[in-house]
Amino acid sequence: MNNLATLEDILGYHFHNTALLEEAVTHPSRGHELHRKIRDNQRLEFLGDAVLQLVLTKKLFYQFEHFDEGRLTHLRAAVVNRLALENMALTFNLGAFLVLGRGESKNHGRVKSSNLADAMEAVIGAIFLDSNFETVAGWLEPVLHDVVEEQKDKAALFNPKGVLQERMQAAGQGSPAYVLDHEEGPDHAKIYQVSVHSGDVTLGYGTGNSKKFAEIAAAADALEKLEREPQS
C-alpha cells in the first residue's frame, strides 16, 4: 500500500485529520481478517453518497435551467452510478491505496468495481467531515465537470417512460403502471404526485405541474434507482 501523503497529493486535498482518509480507504475485509472491530469505510461511504448527490443535484439545478425534473434525474443517474464512481476512483489510482484483508487482496480486490466505487464515496464523505460542504463541492466540481458535459446531450433527448417500458418488457415484467397519488394547489397551479409500479412493487416517485411531467419524473426516478443497484 502506498502512503496516505501520496494519496493526498493525488487527490489535491490535504487532510487536517488523516485518520478520516485512512478510514475511507479501509475495506471491511481488513477487520474481518483481524477478527476485531476496526474503522472501515462503510459509514463514510453512506455519508459520501448523500454529499455527492447533493453537490451534483445543486450543480445540475443551476446549470440546466431548461431541463425538467425527469431529465435532471436521468442526468444525475448517468453521472453518479457505480461505473462513474469506479472511473473517478481510477483517476486517483485509489485501488493502490486500499487497505484490504489478504483474501480480498488475492481476489483482485484493488480493481474490483464495488470496492473502488465504495471507496470513492467514502473519500468524498471524509473530505466533507474534514472541511465543509463548500470545500467538498469545490473539490468535486472539476471531477464532475467532464462527466456532466459527456452526458448532457444524451439527457436532453432522454425519454424516461419509453426506456423504463423497454427495460421492463425485456425483463418479462410487462408495462409499468402509473398511479396518481396526490394533487394539490389551485387549478391554475396544480402539483401532481405520481408513483410508478411493477405489479405490487413501487419503482419510483415523481412530481410535476402536469400528470405527464410527474409520470416522466417517476420513470426517471425508477431508472435512477435501477442504475444504482449493485451489479451481480
Order of alpha helices (4+ residues) and beta strands (2+ residues): alpha-alpha-alpha-alpha-alpha-alpha-alpha-alpha-alpha-alpha-beta-beta-beta-alpha
